[in-house]
Amino acid sequence: QDNVPEIREKMEQNQLLFGTVDSWLIWNLTGATQGGLHITDVSNASRTMLMNLSTLNWDPFLLRFFNIPTSILPQIRSSAEVYGKLKVSKLRGVPISGCLGDQQAALLGQQCMQTGQTKATYGTGCFLLTNIGKMPVTVKGLLTTVAFKFGNDGAYFAIEGSIGQAGSALNLLESWGLDPFKLMESASSSSGVMALPAFSGMLAPRWRPDVRGIFSGISDYTTPQHIVYSVLEAIIFQVTELIHCIENEVGIKVTDLLVDGGLSHSQTLLQLQADILGRDVIRPSMAETTALGAAMAAGRGIGVWPAFKRQDTLALDRFTPAISLDEAEFRYKTWKDFVEKSISQNSEEKRESPEPVQESIPGSIFIFSSFLIWMLSHVQN
């Protein structure tokens, strides 16, 4: 509304709606301009940073601060209830009964219904969510979000930590001519190479967008496998750091880690995660846990499942630690020391490098003084 006059005009005329992707989908599926429902669920609403986690309603203070009228926002509903019925396609009349955010749906699909149960999705980035029960808790460096809410039951909350570079770091190696997805299964050591794949900055828990990627310890004996393995280590070290942060700040114990996402197909990655974390890593046979979680919410909303109870009899791949806790702790601490030194070096280089304006001053002075001398010489002539 500040930059587009048409938007401001429509808002003033009460002809504008604003929401999330799910609210746009539900609005269209339930009739759009012909009576479509403008709603969202608590998990998606919490992502806007405009919802109060205590009341589960739009926060009046934040709406006033950003000058957003409540009338344009979707109504906040639970994650599992009958919202309405489809009014388009051959499925006309089928009820819409579930709505969840991406990572929250994966948390439900992994059946993380108890406090402390944790899942990690290894995709382009890596997203770790821990169920913290029915009371929101603030953790420095991490995000508190609504996990899900079933009908009139109380909401479940989660702590989330995000890692910016996981699969995308391997994609970068691929662009350099390596085949990381083939090399990772034959790699067994980094041979002293350490990586900080902060190619677009670091997310949780440091939140340093200024930091850049670094490889260290490369020698004449370094092979492509060593490079790939160092990136895998960096991914799992960051996941381990997030889990330690949650445990220390929230005071809960993560007993094992449930995993999904494209990179979770790598046996090497998951064994490495189990080794460094010192706990079992569990991969379900059902890889599409996000879709499964959304289906579970819809089933709960329509009454197919009145309650959820974790089924550990499902087909699972379990990876158990194969190294000592002392070795795991040493490798983890070595990498953390490397990261702190790398961040410090990044910051020092940024302080020492002149600003672009400063860099242009000498050249500008030279051009101006040359032009002035030329003018004076012509005046004298």
C-alpha positions as CSV (number, residue, x, y, z in Angstrom):
1,Q,0.0,0.0,0.0
2,D,3.0,2.3,0.5
3,N,4.3,1.8,-3.1
4,V,1.3,0.8,-5.2
5,P,-1.6,3.3,-5.4
6,E,-4.0,0.7,-6.8
7,I,-3.4,-1.5,-3.7
8,R,-4.0,1.3,-1.3
9,E,-7.2,2.3,-3.2
10,K,-8.6,-1.2,-3.2
11,M,-7.8,-1.6,0.5
12,E,-9.6,1.6,1.3
13,Q,-12.6,0.4,-0.7
14,N,-12.6,-2.9,1.2
15,Q,-12.0,-4.8,-2.1
16,L,-8.6,-6.3,-1.1
17,L,-7.7,-9.6,0.6
18,F,-4.3,-10.6,1.8
19,G,-3.1,-14.0,3.0
20,T,-0.8,-16.9,2.7
21,V,-0.5,-19.4,-0.1
22,D,-2.9,-21.8,1.6
23,S,-5.5,-19.1,2.1
24,W,-5.3,-18.4,-1.6
25,L,-5.8,-22.1,-2.5
26,I,-8.8,-22.5,-0.1
27,W,-10.4,-19.3,-1.4
28,N,-10.2,-20.6,-5.0
29,L,-11.2,-24.1,-4.2
30,T,-14.3,-22.9,-2.3
31,G,-15.6,-20.6,-4.9
32,A,-13.2,-17.6,-5.2
33,T,-15.4,-14.5,-5.9
34,Q,-18.5,-16.7,-5.7
35,G,-18.4,-17.1,-1.9
36,G,-14.8,-18.4,-1.4
37,L,-13.6,-18.8,2.2
38,H,-10.8,-16.5,3.2
39,I,-9.2,-18.6,6.0
40,T,-5.8,-20.0,7.1
41,D,-4.7,-22.3,9.9
42,V,-2.6,-21.5,13.0
43,S,0.6,-23.1,11.6
44,N,0.6,-20.9,8.5
45,A,-0.6,-17.8,10.3
46,S,2.3,-18.1,12.8
47,R,4.7,-17.8,9.8
48,T,3.5,-14.3,9.0
49,M,4.9,-13.0,12.3
50,L,1.6,-11.2,12.8
51,M,-0.1,-13.8,15.0
52,N,0.1,-13.7,18.7
53,L,1.3,-17.1,19.9
54,S,-0.6,-16.8,23.2
55,T,-4.0,-15.8,21.8
56,L,-3.6,-17.5,18.4
57,N,-5.2,-14.4,16.8
58,W,-3.8,-11.6,14.8
59,D,-1.8,-9.3,17.1
60,P,-3.5,-5.8,17.4
61,F,-0.2,-4.1,18.2
62,L,1.6,-5.5,15.2
63,L,-1.3,-4.8,12.9
64,R,-1.3,-1.1,14.0
65,F,2.5,-0.9,13.7
66,F,2.5,-2.2,10.1
67,N,-0.8,-0.4,9.3
68,I,-2.6,-3.6,8.2
69,P,-6.4,-3.6,8.7
70,T,-7.8,-6.9,10.1
71,S,-10.5,-7.0,7.4
72,I,-8.0,-8.0,4.7
73,L,-6.5,-10.9,6.7
74,P,-7.8,-14.5,6.6
75,Q,-9.7,-15.9,9.6
76,I,-7.4,-18.1,11.7
77,R,-8.7,-21.6,12.1
78,S,-7.4,-24.9,13.5
79,S,-5.3,-27.3,11.4
80,A,-8.0,-30.0,11.4
81,E,-11.6,-29.3,10.9
82,V,-14.1,-29.1,8.0
83,Y,-13.6,-25.6,6.5
84,G,-15.9,-26.0,3.6
85,K,-16.5,-28.0,0.4
86,L,-14.9,-28.0,-3.0
87,K,-16.9,-26.1,-5.6
88,V,-14.6,-26.8,-8.5
89,S,-13.5,-29.8,-10.6
90,K,-14.9,-33.4,-10.5
91,L,-14.4,-33.4,-6.7
92,R,-17.1,-30.9,-6.2
93,G,-18.7,-31.4,-2.8
94,V,-15.7,-33.1,-1.2
95,P,-14.9,-31.5,2.2
96,I,-11.7,-29.6,2.9
97,S,-10.7,-30.7,6.4
98,G,-7.0,-30.2,6.9
99,C,-4.5,-27.3,6.5
100,L,-0.8,-27.3,7.6
101,G,2.4,-25.5,6.9
102,D,5.2,-27.4,5.1
103,Q,7.5,-28.2,8.0
104,Q,4.7,-28.6,10.6
105,A,3.1,-31.2,8.2
106,A,6.4,-33.1,8.1
107,L,6.5,-33.0,12.0
108,L,3.0,-34.6,12.1
109,G,3.8,-37.0,9.3
110,Q,6.8,-38.2,11.5
111,Q,4.2,-38.7,14.3
112,C,6.1,-36.3,16.6
113,M,3.2,-36.0,19.0
114,Q,5.1,-36.0,22.3
115,T,7.3,-33.3,23.9
116,G,10.9,-33.7,22.8
117,Q,10.2,-35.7,19.6
118,T,12.2,-34.1,16.8
119,K,12.4,-34.4,13.0
120,A,14.9,-33.0,10.5
121,T,14.2,-32.5,6.9
122,Y,17.3,-32.6,4.7
123,G,16.4,-30.8,1.5
124,T,17.9,-27.8,-0.3
125,G,18.3,-26.5,3.2
126,C,17.7,-28.4,6.5
127,F,14.9,-27.7,8.9
128,L,14.8,-29.1,12.4
129,L,11.6,-29.0,14.5
130,T,11.1,-30.2,18.0
131,N,7.7,-30.6,19.6
132,I,7.7,-28.6,22.9
133,G,4.1,-29.4,23.9
134,K,1.3,-26.9,24.5
135,M,3.2,-23.9,26.0
136,P,5.2,-21.6,23.7
137,V,8.8,-21.2,24.8
138,T,11.3,-18.5,23.5
139,V,14.8,-19.8,22.6
140,K,17.6,-17.4,21.7
141,G,18.7,-17.9,18.1
142,L,15.8,-20.3,17.2
143,L,12.1,-19.7,16.2
144,T,9.0,-20.6,18.1
145,T,6.1,-21.6,15.9
146,V,2.7,-23.3,16.2
147,A,3.1,-27.0,15.2
148,F,-0.6,-27.9,14.8
149,K,-4.0,-27.6,16.4
150,F,-6.8,-30.1,16.0
151,G,-10.2,-28.6,16.2
152,N,-11.0,-27.3,19.7
153,D,-8.0,-29.0,21.3
154,G,-5.1,-26.9,22.5
155,A,-2.4,-26.0,20.1
156,Y,1.0,-27.8,20.0
157,F,4.1,-25.7,19.7
158,A,7.5,-26.3,18.2
159,I,11.0,-24.9,18.2
160,E,12.6,-24.6,14.7
161,G,16.1,-24.2,13.6
162,S,17.0,-23.6,10.0
163,I,20.2,-24.4,8.0
164,G,20.5,-22.5,4.8
165,Q,22.8,-24.8,2.9
166,A,22.3,-28.6,2.7
167,G,21.4,-30.1,-0.7
168,S,22.2,-26.7,-2.3
169,A,25.8,-26.9,-1.0
170,L,26.1,-30.2,-2.9
171,N,24.5,-28.7,-5.9
172,L,27.2,-26.0,-5.9
173,L,29.9,-28.7,-5.9
174,E,28.1,-30.3,-8.8
175,S,28.3,-27.0,-10.7
176,W,32.1,-27.1,-10.1
177,G,32.2,-30.4,-12.1
178,L,32.1,-32.9,-9.2
179,D,29.4,-35.6,-8.8
180,P,28.7,-35.2,-5.1
181,F,25.6,-37.5,-5.0
182,K,27.8,-40.4,-6.4
183,L,30.9,-39.5,-4.4
184,M,29.2,-39.2,-1.1
185,E,28.5,-43.0,-0.9
186,S,32.2,-43.8,-1.5
187,A,33.5,-41.1,0.8
188,S,34.7,-42.2,4.2
189,S,36.7,-39.3,5.6
190,S,37.4,-35.6,5.0
191,S,41.1,-36.2,5.7
192,G,41.4,-32.9,7.6
193,V,39.3,-30.8,5.2
194,M,36.7,-28.7,6.9
195,A,33.9,-26.8,5.3
196,L,31.6,-23.9,6.3
197,P,28.9,-23.9,3.5
198,A,27.6,-20.5,4.3
199,F,27.4,-19.5,0.6
200,S,24.5,-17.2,1.3
201,G,25.2,-16.5,5.0
202,M,24.3,-18.5,8.2
203,L,20.9,-19.0,9.6
204,A,20.1,-20.5,13.1
205,P,21.4,-20.1,15.7
206,R,23.8,-17.4,14.6
207,W,21.9,-15.4,12.0
208,R,24.9,-14.0,10.2
209,P,23.9,-13.1,6.6
210,D,27.4,-11.5,6.1
211,V,29.4,-14.7,6.6
212,R,30.6,-16.5,3.5
213,G,31.6,-20.1,2.7
214,I,35.1,-21.4,3.5
215,F,37.0,-24.6,2.9
216,S,40.1,-25.2,5.0
217,G,42.8,-27.9,5.2
218,I,43.0,-28.7,1.5
219,S,46.4,-30.3,0.5
220,D,48.1,-32.1,-2.4
221,Y,46.4,-35.3,-1.1
222,T,42.9,-33.9,-1.0
223,T,40.4,-35.8,-3.2
224,P,36.9,-34.9,-4.4
225,Q,35.6,-37.5,-1.9
226,H,37.3,-35.5,0.9
227,I,35.6,-32.3,-0.3
228,V,32.2,-33.9,-0.4
229,Y,32.6,-35.6,3.0
230,S,33.6,-32.2,4.6
231,V,30.3,-30.7,3.3
232,L,28.3,-33.7,4.7
233,E,30.1,-33.2,8.0
234,A,29.2,-29.5,8.0
235,I,25.6,-30.3,7.5
236,I,25.4,-32.8,10.4
237,F,27.5,-30.7,12.7
238,Q,25.0,-27.8,12.3
239,V,22.0,-30.2,13.0
240,T,23.8,-31.4,16.1
241,E,24.4,-27.8,17.2
242,L,20.7,-27.0,16.8
243,I,19.7,-30.0,18.9
244,H,22.2,-29.1,21.7
245,C,20.8,-25.6,21.6
246,I,17.2,-26.8,22.0
247,E,18.1,-29.2,24.8
248,N,20.1,-26.6,26.7
249,E,17.6,-23.8,26.4
250,V,14.3,-25.7,26.7
251,G,15.5,-28.3,29.1
252,I,14.2,-31.3,27.2
253,K,16.1,-34.4,26.0
254,V,16.0,-35.4,22.3
255,T,16.3,-39.2,22.5
256,D,16.4,-39.9,18.8
257,L,16.1,-38.0,15.5
258,L,13.5,-38.7,12.8
259,V,14.6,-37.7,9.3
260,D,13.2,-37.2,5.9
261,G,13.9,-35.1,2.7
262,G,15.9,-35.8,-0.4
263,L,19.3,-36.1,1.3
264,S,18.0,-38.6,3.8
265,H,18.3,-41.3,1.2
266,S,22.1,-41.1,1.8
267,Q,23.3,-43.9,4.0
268,T,26.6,-42.1,4.6
269,L,24.9,-38.9,5.7
270,L,22.6,-40.6,8.2
271,Q,25.3,-42.8,9.7
272,L,27.5,-39.7,10.1
273,Q,24.6,-37.9,11.8
274,A,24.1,-40.8,14.2
275,D,27.8,-41.0,15.0
276,I,28.2,-37.3,15.8
277,L,24.9,-36.8,17.5
278,G,25.4,-39.9,19.6
279,R,21.8,-41.0,19.2
280,D,19.8,-43.2,16.9
281,V,18.7,-41.6,13.6
282,I,15.4,-43.1,12.2
283,R,14.3,-42.9,8.6
284,P,10.7,-44.0,7.8
285,S,9.9,-46.1,4.7
286,M,7.3,-43.4,3.8
287,A,9.5,-40.7,2.5
288,E,6.8,-38.1,1.7
289,T,6.1,-37.2,5.3
290,T,4.9,-33.7,4.5
291,A,2.1,-35.1,2.3
292,L,1.4,-37.8,4.9
293,G,1.1,-35.1,7.7
294,A,-1.4,-33.1,5.6
295,A,-3.4,-36.2,5.0
296,M,-3.4,-37.1,8.7
297,A,-4.7,-33.6,9.6
298,A,-7.5,-33.9,7.0
299,G,-8.4,-37.3,8.4
300,R,-8.5,-36.0,11.9
301,G,-10.6,-33.0,10.8
302,I,-13.3,-35.2,9.2
303,G,-13.2,-37.8,12.1
304,V,-11.5,-40.7,10.4
305,W,-8.8,-40.6,13.2
306,P,-10.2,-39.3,16.5
307,A,-6.7,-39.4,18.0
308,F,-3.1,-40.2,16.9
309,K,-0.8,-42.7,18.6
310,R,2.7,-43.3,17.4
311,Q,3.1,-46.6,15.5
312,D,6.7,-47.7,15.9
313,T,5.8,-51.0,14.1
314,L,6.0,-49.1,10.8
315,A,8.9,-50.0,8.5
316,L,11.9,-47.9,9.7
317,D,15.6,-47.7,8.9
318,R,17.5,-47.2,12.1
319,F,21.1,-45.8,12.2
320,T,23.0,-46.3,15.5
321,P,26.2,-44.5,16.6
322,A,29.3,-46.4,15.5
323,I,32.0,-44.3,17.2
324,S,32.7,-43.3,20.8
325,L,31.2,-40.3,22.4
326,D,34.7,-38.9,23.0
327,E,35.6,-39.1,19.4
328,A,32.2,-37.5,18.4
329,E,32.7,-34.7,20.9
330,F,36.3,-34.0,19.7
331,R,35.2,-33.8,16.0
332,Y,32.3,-31.6,16.8
333,K,34.3,-29.3,19.0
334,T,37.1,-29.1,16.3
335,W,34.5,-28.0,13.7
336,K,32.9,-25.5,16.0
337,D,36.3,-23.9,16.7
338,F,36.9,-23.7,13.0
339,V,33.5,-22.0,12.5
340,E,34.2,-19.4,15.1
341,K,37.6,-18.6,13.6
342,S,36.0,-18.4,10.1
343,I,33.3,-16.0,11.3
344,S,35.9,-13.9,13.1
345,Q,38.0,-13.8,9.9
346,N,35.0,-12.8,7.8
347,S,34.2,-10.0,10.2
348,E,37.8,-8.8,10.3
349,E,38.1,-8.7,6.5
350,K,34.8,-6.8,6.3
351,R,36.1,-4.2,8.7
352,E,39.4,-3.8,6.8
353,S,37.9,-3.6,3.4
354,P,37.0,0.0,2.4
355,E,33.5,0.9,1.4
356,P,32.7,1.2,-2.3
357,V,32.3,5.0,-1.8
358,Q,35.7,5.2,-0.1
359,E,37.3,3.2,-2.9
360,S,35.9,5.7,-5.5
361,I,37.2,8.8,-3.8
362,P,40.8,8.7,-5.0
363,G,39.7,8.1,-8.6
364,S,37.2,10.9,-8.3
365,I,39.8,13.3,-7.0
366,F,42.2,12.4,-9.8
367,I,39.5,13.0,-12.5
368,F,38.3,16.3,-11.0
369,S,41.9,17.6,-10.5
370,S,42.9,16.7,-14.0
371,F,39.8,18.4,-15.4
372,L,40.6,21.5,-13.3
373,I,44.2,21.7,-14.5
374,W,43.0,21.3,-18.1
375,M,40.5,24.2,-17.6
376,L,43.1,26.5,-16.0
377,S,45.5,25.8,-18.9
378,H,42.9,26.9,-21.4
379,V,42.0,30.0,-19.5
380,Q,45.7,31.0,-19.3
381,N,46.1,30.5,-23.0
